[in-house]
Amino acid sequence: MRTMERTPSTKTDKSFILNLGGPDGNAYMLMGITKRFVTQLGGDADKVIAEMMSDTYEHLLKVMCREVGQFIYFTDVPEQYIDTLEEAVDAYGKPIEFEYE
């Protein structure tokens, strides 16, 4: 199985940098990244993906943050999703880091 690795930014110590405003931000890419992380962590990836698919894109982001947000540095976050990520930080108490456009 392939492990999730990307070169960390000098701005963060997170192991995975995700450009939410670019092609990495599409729902299928986010579900694929989440699935790989959850599987590597020994979780039930199918259950998590089903939950991600059960509602809006904002819900998908919140589930991703809850499950694996502590490992990801979100870059180029579109303005309409800043509140969603801030709500996830407050709700899950995990060190979710992001920068916006």
C-alpha positions in Angstrom: 0.0 0.0 0.0 1.2 3.5 -0.9 1.8 5.8 2.0 0.6 9.4 2.0 3.6 11.7 1.7 4.2 15.2 0.4 7.0 17.6 1.2 6.1 19.7 4.2 5.9 23.4 3.8 8.2 25.7 5.7 5.0 27.2 7.2 3.9 24.0 8.9 5.1 20.7 10.3 2.1 18.9 8.8 3.0 15.9 6.6 0.5 16.5 3.8 -0.1 19.8 2.0 -3.4 20.0 0.2 -4.3 22.8 -2.2 -8.0 23.1 -1.6 -8.5 25.8 -4.2 -6.9 23.7 -6.9 -7.5 20.2 -8.4 -6.7 18.6 -5.0 -9.9 20.2 -3.7 -12.4 18.2 -5.7 -14.6 15.9 -3.7 -13.3 12.7 -5.2 -9.7 13.7 -4.5 -10.6 14.6 -0.9 -12.4 11.3 -0.4 -9.4 9.4 -1.8 -6.9 11.1 0.4 -9.2 10.6 3.5 -9.7 6.9 2.6 -5.9 6.3 2.4 -5.2 8.1 5.7 -8.1 6.3 7.5 -7.0 2.9 6.1 -3.4 3.5 7.2 -4.6 4.5 10.7 -6.6 1.2 10.9 -10.1 2.9 10.7 -13.2 1.9 8.8 -12.6 3.9 5.6 -15.8 2.7 3.9 -17.9 4.1 6.8 -16.1 7.4 6.7 -16.5 7.7 2.9 -20.2 6.9 3.2 -20.5 9.7 5.7 -18.6 12.1 3.5 -20.9 11.4 0.6 -24.1 11.7 2.7 -24.4 15.5 2.5 -22.9 18.7 1.1 -19.3 19.5 0.1 -19.0 21.5 3.4 -20.1 18.3 5.3 -17.5 16.4 3.4 -14.8 18.9 4.5 -15.9 18.7 8.1 -15.8 14.9 8.1 -12.3 15.0 6.5 -11.1 17.4 9.2 -12.6 15.3 12.0 -10.9 12.1 10.7 -7.6 13.3 9.3 -7.4 17.1 9.5 -4.6 17.0 12.1 -2.2 15.6 9.4 -3.1 18.0 6.6 -2.2 21.6 5.9 -4.9 23.1 3.7 -3.7 25.9 1.3 -5.5 28.3 -1.0 -8.8 27.7 0.8 -11.6 29.4 -1.2 -13.3 32.1 0.8 -16.7 30.2 1.0 -15.0 27.4 2.9 -13.1 29.3 5.5 -16.0 29.3 8.0 -16.4 25.5 7.4 -12.8 24.9 8.4 -13.0 27.2 11.4 -16.1 25.4 12.6 -14.2 22.1 12.3 -11.4 23.5 14.4 -13.9 24.5 17.1 -15.9 21.3 16.9 -13.1 18.8 16.9 -10.4 20.5 18.9 -7.8 19.2 16.5 -4.8 21.2 15.2 -6.3 21.9 11.8 -4.1 24.4 9.9 -5.1 26.3 6.7 -4.4 29.5 4.7 -6.8 31.1 2.4 -6.5 32.9 -0.9 
